[in-house]
Amino acid sequence: MTRLLHLDRTLDELDGPPWPPPPSPTTGLVTKVHALRHKRLGALTPADLRTLIGQAVGLPYLLPLAVRLLREDPMLDAYFYPGDLLLAVLGRPESAWALFPDLREELAAVVAGLSEEERAELRAYGPVGRWS
């Protein structure tokens, strides 16, 4: 996948301009998101991806990484509960997928492959929406 060639770079490098330091005072989430923009894409954990995608940061670079993980384990527990990364990805607006129609189709196939038990588990935490 050519869109995964930048794993040695950071969001601040790829998704510029670089962000200034977070304002002070600020929340822990804002501090975390700012810090994650300085982490190499290849070093981002599933929890990091869930946080950034949930905040709609760097989606053109992070959605391909997340879908790659979700193909292997759709109900991946990134931090809070099984399927939390999947729900973060599914929660992105349709416009986030405009650059990636093939990736959107892959994600739709992942969702289609979920068992009824997995779908029920996801619905307990949030809407599966247009993907169900």
ZAMARGU-4260 file (C-alpha; in steps of 0.2 Angstrom, whole numbers, plus 5000, padded with zeros to 4 digits):
<rodrens>
0) 5000/5000/5000 | 5009/5016/4994 | 4999/5026/5007 | 5009/5018/5021 | 5026/5024/5015
5) 5027/5038/5028 | 5028/5027/5044 | 5044/5036/5049 | 5037/5053/5048 | 5025/5062/5060
10) 5009/5071/5058 | 5017/5087/5061 | 5029/5084/5046 | 5015/5077/5035 | 4999/5086/5040
15) 5006/5103/5041 | 5008/5116/5046 | 5016/5110/5062 | 5005/5114/5077 | 5011/5127/5090
20) 5012/5121/5108 | 4995/5118/5116 | 4988/5133/5125 | 4989/5134/5144 | 4979/5130/5153
25) 4972/5115/5143 | 4965/5098/5145 | 4974/5082/5146 | 4966/5077/5129 | 4973/5092/5120
30) 4990/5090/5127 | 4989/5071/5122 | 4984/5075/5104 | 4998/5088/5102 | 5011/5076/5109
35) 5004/5062/5097 | 5007/5074/5082 | 5026/5072/5086 | 5026/5053/5086 | 5031/5043/5071
40) 5016/5036/5062 | 5024/5019/5063 | 5025/5020/5082 | 5007/5025/5085 | 4998/5012/5095
45) 4980/5007/5092 | 4975/5018/5107 | 4985/5033/5099 | 4975/5030/5083 | 4959/5029/5092
50) 4962/5046/5101 | 4968/5055/5085 | 4954/5048/5074 | 4941/5052/5087 | 4947/5070/5087
55) 4948/5070/5067 | 4966/5074/5067 | 4977/5068/5052 | 4963/5057/5045 | 4971/5055/5027
60) 4987/5047/5036 | 4978/5038/5050 | 4963/5030/5042 | 4974/5018/5031 | 4983/5013/5047
65) 4967/5010/5057 | 4959/5000/5043 | 4974/4989/5041 | 4973/4984/5059 | 4954/4982/5058
70) 4956/4970/5044 | 4965/4958/5056 | 4955/4962/5071 | 4939/4972/5069 | 4935/4971/5088
75) 4952/4976/5093 | 4952/4984/5110 | 4962/4999/5108 | 4960/5006/5126 | 4942/5007/5132
80) 4933/4991/5126 | 4932/4979/5111 | 4929/4988/5095 | 4933/5005/5101 | 4945/5009/5087
85) 4932/5002/5075 | 4918/5014/5082 | 4930/5029/5081 | 4934/5025/5062 | 4915/5022/5059
90) 4911/5038/5067 | 4920/5049/5054 | 4909/5058/5042 | 4907/5052/5024 | 4918/5066/5018
95) 4933/5058/5027 | 4932/5044/5015 | 4932/5054/4999 | 4951/5051/4995 | 4949/5033/4999
100) 4934/5024/4991 | 4944/5008/4990 | 4948/5009/5009 | 4929/5013/5013 | 4925/4997/5003
105) 4937/4987/5014 | 4930/4994/5030 | 4912/4990/5024 | 4918/4972/5021 | 4925/4972/5038
110) 4909/4978/5045 | 4899/4965/5034 | 4910/4951/5041 | 4905/4955/5060 | 4895/4942/5069
115) 4878/4947/5076 | 4886/4946/5093 | 4900/4958/5088 | 4887/4970/5081 | 4877/4970/5097
120) 4893/4973/5107 | 4897/4988/5096 | 4879/4995/5097 | 4881/4994/5116 | 4895/5007/5115
125) 4889/5018/5100 | 4880/5019/5084 | 4886/5009/5069 | 4876/5020/5058 | 4877/5019/5039
130) 4889/5005/5040 | 4877/4992/5047
</rodrens>
